[in-house]
Amino acid sequence: MSGPAFDPLLPWPLVGALAVLAALVALWSLWRGLRGWLLRGLAGLAVAAALAGPALESGIRDKLSDIVILLDDRSASQDLPGRAAQTDAALAEMTRQLAALPDTEIRRVTVGDDPDGTALGAALTRALAAEPQGRVAGVIAVTDGLAHDRAMIPAAAPAPVQVLLTGEDRDWDRRLLIEEAPAYGLIDKPVTIRLRVEDQGAVPPEVAQAPARLRVALDGEPLRGLDLPPGVTLDLPVVPKHAGQNVVSIGFDAPEAATPELTDRNNAAAIQIQGVRDRLRVLLVSGAPHAGERTWRNLLKSDANVDLIHFTILRPPDKMDAVPVDEMSLIAFPTQELFMERIKDFDLIIFDRDRVRGILMPQYYENIRRYVEEGGAVLVSAGPEMSTVESLNLSPMGAIIPARPTGRVYDEPFLPRLTEDGQRHPVTAGLTGAPVQGAPANGSGSHWGRWLRMSQVIPDPRAQVVMTGANDEPLLILNRVGKGRVALLTSDQVWLWGRGFEGGGPQLELLRRIAHWSMQEPDLEEEALLADVSDLGVTVTRRTMDATAGPVRITHPDGKTEDLVLTEAGPGRFTARWTAPGPGLYRLSDGTISRVVALGPAAPREFEETVATPAALAPLAEATNGTVLRLAEGMPGLRSVREGRPAHGQGVAGPWIAITPRDAASVSGVTHRPLLPGWAWLALIAALALAGWLAEGRGRLLGSRA
């Protein structure tokens, strides 16, 4: 390869100005009739040419091959019926035809699955940026056109973009669309999920107006069924039943038609609603002022989510001291209102060293018993009065208290210890520095301090003793009664831990766990099946009071089942790690407890819209003289056309698409030689100037002779 080149000594505007000036001078000389006007003009132009630095360049030109980008869409929606076969056939045919073209390279780009959908625009942008623009002869995209990053699709390309669209003209789909769903909801208060059923594509007439039969379930338990026509928005009320994750699953069966819908993956959705309590309402009744009374008050007042009503009985009704009642009471004890009319408003009732002294009538205690059996919670913190004739066990409440006093009180130091059940029960398991049964009585080897007094009781056979005290007698007893729960602490000395006696102990943590277990906090259930979800990974934990735990059966969204073997991770805790094969709604069950887990969206973004569409890529194809062709209409042929010409058309054999060869090349071994050396330019300019001067001088001489 050889050709002219320039290396100007001055900026091009000055060189051009000098050439124009030389031409003007030559024209002026011609107008004046000077004989040397041409030579003077040539001398000026020679000066301009010398300043332009003309040279000859020569080198070896190597032709570069053209590059065609072949975009292969392998997202999940391309696995719908028929599309994978269309894609494979189109890629094979385009590869064959491109390979037959001379000096053509193929750059194959595969677009896979992504949590955010098909990143078709990002893949195309990266592919174009990775190649020299002067070598790209075309882009051929085999896709269903479902791009979820339309903003990333480039507005232009250096060569024609051809889109080969998979799918069929008769494709249609019905999907469930969740328009609005709450992330949190108050327990036992309705929340609203807004949804609708939407039809897409060539919907068969027999399906177009047929309503979908929705099935609604909460944590796997059916709630209701209803018919919803397509295109109608529905506000569905759902009531969270417990704290923590409430999984609402909504779905419908695929409608029956001669042409089946593309997929039923988008016929269901799972909404996870975190159940929270509005505010916990606690009633604390202290039978008498004592050193540990403030312990309970501080515990409950430290939680901003707790509404506390606290009554301390300062003066029993049978006390005769001639002091008027209105001067002894801060507020009258509204027993009728609290224990008859509004007892169900409370989540927990705590009796702190209370005794039967005629303040509460027997029907009040009977009402408290019914309150527990219907789902309420009672916590009894007992002192020496438990072993007297004023014990709560002698009231109608005695039927629900999980132990019967013997009448004996231990007035001696003792070290609270965990029983075997206590090491498994979430109320006491994992308490820092906890000694177990058999630990030395002086507390050596433990971080806990001793208590100084407790009552002897005989626990109910159905109750769980999780802590023991003096002589290994029951200290903390937990029991379920009907739908409710009762906890009994047979000592009033827990406040010693708060004062740091002999090093203290986990006073606030223990009392908090007791209170929240009584109110049925899911995290403190002793028999629970838990699932900690991270993307598609699940950590399954079985919490139980038994020494062993069986395998957990996992039911997949398609009905397939598998068993997951758990290994012991601590007393009462058995765990295993499991990875799901894909998103969806999975059911876990060990035969006793079942749990529903939603992994990712029940209908991934890939299946929100499934009908193939050219809408996303059509503007780019049109802007580059390309086109969108449906593969269902036939496989196009491949041609080469000049740049700027239409790159698609209809031939005798069918439709065709084209690429534009770029004729790119690289040059090597370049040499740069000035057209004339500097002295030659100087001699030429001087010769022309001298010749012009001589010509003018001769003209003047001839004129004078005449």
Buried (B, 14 or more C-beta within 10 A) or exposed (E): EEEEBEEBEBEEEEBBEBBEEBBEBBEEBBEEEBBBBBBBBBBBBBBBBBBBBBBEBBBEEEEBBBBBBBBBBBBBBBEBEBBEEBBEBBBEBBBEBBEEBEEBBBBEBEBEBBEEBBBBBBBBBEBBEEBEEEBBBBBBBBBBBBBBBEEBBBEEBBBBBBBBBBBBEEBBBBBBBBEEBBEEBBBEEEBEBBBBBBBBBEBBEEBBEBBBEBBBBBBBEEBEEEEBEBEEEBEBEBBBEBBBBBBBBBBBEBBEBEBBBBBBBBBBBBBBBEBBBEEBBBBBBBBBEBEBBBBBBBBBEEBEEBBBBBBBBEEEEEEEEEEEEEEEEEEEBEBEEBBEEBBEEBBBBBBBBBBBBEBBBEEBBBBBBBBBBEEBBBBBBBBBBBBBEBBBBBBBBBEBBBBEBEEEBBEBBBBBBBBBBBBBBBBBBEBEEBBBEEBEBEBEEBBBBBBBBBBBBEBBEEBBBBBBBBEBBBBBBBBBBBEBBBBBBBBBBBBBBBEEBBEBBBBBBBBBBBBBBBBBBEEBBBEBBBBEBEEBEBEBBBBBBEEEBBBBBBBBBEEEEEEBEBEEEEBBBBBBEBEBEBBBBBBBBBEEBBBBBBBBBBBBBBBBBBBBBBEBBBBBBEBBBBBBBBBBEEBBBBBBBEBEEEBBBEEEEEBBBBBBBBEBEEEEEEEEEBBBEEEEBBEBBEBBBEBBBEBBEEBEEEEEEE
